[in-house]
């Protein structure tokens, strides 16, 4: 697919890879990258960005979810030896960050978050296992009722058969609060 437009205001932000961007549709834009995990915030639709917040106890797969009123949730993988996902929240446009409980102690990978702003709930999907590591046990969904600080696993989302391993999930929320999850499957577990 070719992009026909010209981007006049390209900016170089932070360093690292696997970038992610999220907006509250009111002028706040959060951008992230990994290795090292960094989050930057703009309050003028991306014209300028403040200094990066780095998270040293991180590996990657960083997702930042912008929420109304300067709130945001950040999630990233812990290093392999520790396992699991870390979550952090801010309620003041990234000026201060609070460490959540995350989802510790399992080889989780490729998380994705979505929110239901009517209820304030945040949802996260992820695979339990990954390509080149422990075989995936499936795609799971967790719920946070406190803006991303604590999480309750709701259960497995996929129904893949033996030999098809669910990986790399994504999640979106509709305006009426419905969640839609999708993922990739792999039977060749090395690639």
C-alpha positions, 0 to 999 in steps of 0.5 A: 500500500503506497502512501500518497501524502507528504509528511511535512512535520516529521520528528525524530523522538527518542531511540529504540524500536517498536514504536507506539502512539496514542492520543486522547483526541483532545491534543494529548499524544503519547509516543513510546519505543523500547530498548530502552522503554521510553514514553514521551508526551505532547500536549499540542497534537505532536508539535512538541514533545517533552523529555522522555520517561525511561523505565529501566526494568524493562525489555520491550513490547511497549504499549502506551494507552492515552486516556482522557484528562491527561491519564495514560497506562504504559505496559511493557515486558519484563526481562525474560528472567523475570517474566510477565508484564509491568504496568505504570500509570500517570494522571498528570500528562506524564509528569508523575508515574505510578507503578502498578501490579502488572501481570508478573511471573509468566513468559508473556508477550505482545500485549495490547490494551483498549479501554471502555471510557464509559466504565473506565475499565482497561483491558489487555490481551497478550500471549502466554509464550512466544515465537522462539521461546516457550510455546504459546498456551494461548491469548489471554485477556485481563481487566483493570478496574482502577485505570491500569494499576491492578489486573484480573485475568478473565481467561483465554480468548482464542480457541486454536487447536493443537499445533496452532499456537496463538501469538501477537494479539491486538485489541480494540474497543468499539464506541458501544463498549464491545471488545474485538480481539484478533491474533496470529497463529503459527505452527512453525514455532521457530519463525 
